Structures are given as C-alpha cells and as structure tokens.
C-alpha cells in the first residue's frame, strides 16, 4: 500500500521554516511531496503577525481547495492559535495543530476525522533535525516565545513566554548538520537575544560554543533587541565566524512612538549603538512599524530625519495592522491607509539608497554561500547579507565562493566566476 503524500507550505519567519523541518523529520508513515497538486495532505505552517499575513494564508487555503479539493488541509503555526477555531468551524481546514503538537505530526495525520489539537504554549522542541530539505543554510531555533509586551504585538499570545532550548541539544543539532555539509547557521527564535536568561547563560556564550564546532564557517543571528547587545556580545564582533550583518529591532525612531509602543529602547541609545557597530564594519538592518496609532506628521518627519542619521543598510518595514486584544488596537488617532503606504514607500526607498551606498563601499573581498541557481546564474548572500548573483559555467549550488570584486547594481551585486 502506497504512503499518503504530504506537502508543506510555510509562511512567515525563519522560526516557522525550522518548525517545518521538524515536522518533515517526523513523517514516518507518510511520503514528503514537492507538488501540492499531488498531495493527499497539505500542512500550512502559518504566520499571523499582521492582518496581511492572515489574509495571505486564508487566500492560499481558498485557492488550494480549488486546485486540489481532495487534499486534507492542516493549519499549523501561529495562525492555528489565532484563527484556527474560526477556519475549522467554517470548514476551510480539516484540522488544526498548535506549536506544541508538531513533533506528534505523524500520529496526528492518522486521525480519521477533523481535529483541533492546539496544545499549550510552554512546549520546548526536542527534535534534532539532520537535514534541511532544499536548503544550503541551516536554521537553528534556539528559543521560543517572548517576555516583551510591545503594545502592537500578538506574538506572545500565540508563542508564549520566552523559554530557551537546551544548549546540549542545540550543539548536537549543529554538529550533525555540520557533519552533513552545512557551514552557515542562522539562529532563530521569537526573541533570539533572550536566549539563556532562564538557564543561567546568554546568547554570547552559546555563540562561542557553536563557533568551536568543526565545520561551522559562518553564524548569522535573527532579530535582536538593542538592550541585548551587551559588553559580552560585543566581545565577539571581530570573530571571523560572525556574519558582518546584525538585524536589530528598533520599530521606530520617535521616542514618543516608542513609548506608545511600550518599547524598551530609545533613540539616543539606539544611535550610539548603531554607530559603534557600523564602525566595527557591520551592515545593520532593523524592523520598523509605519502608521501606528499616534504617528502624526511631526512624529513621522522626526523619524525620517533620524533614519537619515542612522547607518542603516536593510529594513523590514511593516504597515501597522491592528491585532485584536492588543493595547494598540484601541489607541487613536489612527493613520489613514494611503498615508501609511506612502510613508512605507518613503522609508523603504531611503533604505534602498543607503544600502546601495553601503554596497559601493563594500563590494570587494566578499565571502558568499551560493544557494540556488539555474542557467548558469547562482544566487546567494555575502557576509553583509547583501544579495549577489554569480554567473558561472560550473555547478556552484551550495558552494562557498570568494568574490574579489563585485559589480554593484541597483538591486543586487553581480560577479562572474570561472573555476576551470
């Protein structure tokens, strides 16, 4: 008897990408499928960080049910906690499973009837993943949940409070993946920089131990909070295995807006930190919320003036989306949608210009892990997390290359390599 085929569709952050790999690794009685049209079961690992994320997941599920009406659709991920009951009641999905249940996926997929297995928000993974399907970089989840209570954020209510994974298990995970040929590791979690606080350790100590594993060539870190970059962390900045890019979540540069958002950072300290890191040779990215209630023209203009002052190279900009049950959802005055979109465009365009200026100064001596390619064009990221396209007549997929000098184009860097 042939095994049922399971297709995974992943939305959202790197943490979700790791969670999908955990579920894949637990499929004992099912066959992993690369084509949703052939799948008997489709597991949707969802994101719910914004209304837009919810809408994207819902649209995908609706379209999937038209393309493959016989497939059983299973909702997993953060959306399972916020929208699962509703989608199950509407008959949009066959079953719902929470974060804590993903390691039981093999058992759960055998259910003969629809189900709602939401579990709890205190679970910590125990699965060690030995392979990342279709990836050249490995995502390592080191913690779960968040103790911050930013006024706009729904994530603590769907991921729970901060809890760190066992260090020995993390190191075992990386040893196994390094032995299987992975050299770049991206540390992920809901609030990565909080790692170790519940275990008498720290992210800096974890980084040191990871760096000592044979085969580890480069370590990237997910989004950090400014207050988490302390003296112990700064001691590692010159280590050769540290990617020369840090993503530090500011969310805004107006102190009034930061106060409304219940953030722990303020602009003066943020600027000092960013300037220090830039002097150490780092590209710097941030998260930024545009159009949060209370963001008047004065706050926006101040924010953009301060954006000019900061040595930013990357931005993950969100247009504010009210999440039911969060303090921000009841705040006023709101920002018109068209105005928020215009501000979003202004911000992202300015950061694009800053990134271009950075790449013009940092386009030599690039170390690149090429990921995917076709027709002799391979894509990857350099140590500054800038995208590069490399042309070559050799097969360079999942290969480390050194680029002496890249051509700087508007949206990316480019180079040509001949290894013959």
Secondary structure, DSSP 8 states (H G I E B T S, - for coil): ----EEEEEE-SSHHHHHHHHHHHHT-SSSEE-S-GGG-SEEEEEE--SSHHHHHHHHHHHHHHHHH-TTSEEEEEEHHHHHHHHHHHHTTS-SEEE-GGGGGGHHHHTT-SS-EEE---S-----------TT-SSEEEE-EE------TT--HHHHH-S-EE--HHHHHHHHHHHHHTT--EEEEE-SSGGGTTTTTT--HHHHHHHHHTSTT--EEEE--EEGGG--HHHHTTTT-TTB-SEEEEE-B-S-HHHHHHTT-S--HHHHHHHHHHHHHTT-EEEEEEEES-TT--HHHHHHHHHHHHHS---EEEEEE----TTSGGGG-SS---HHHHHHHHHHHHHHHHHHHHHHHHHS-EEEEEEEEEEETTEEEEE-TTS-EEEEE-SS--TTEEEEEEE-EE-SS-EEEE----
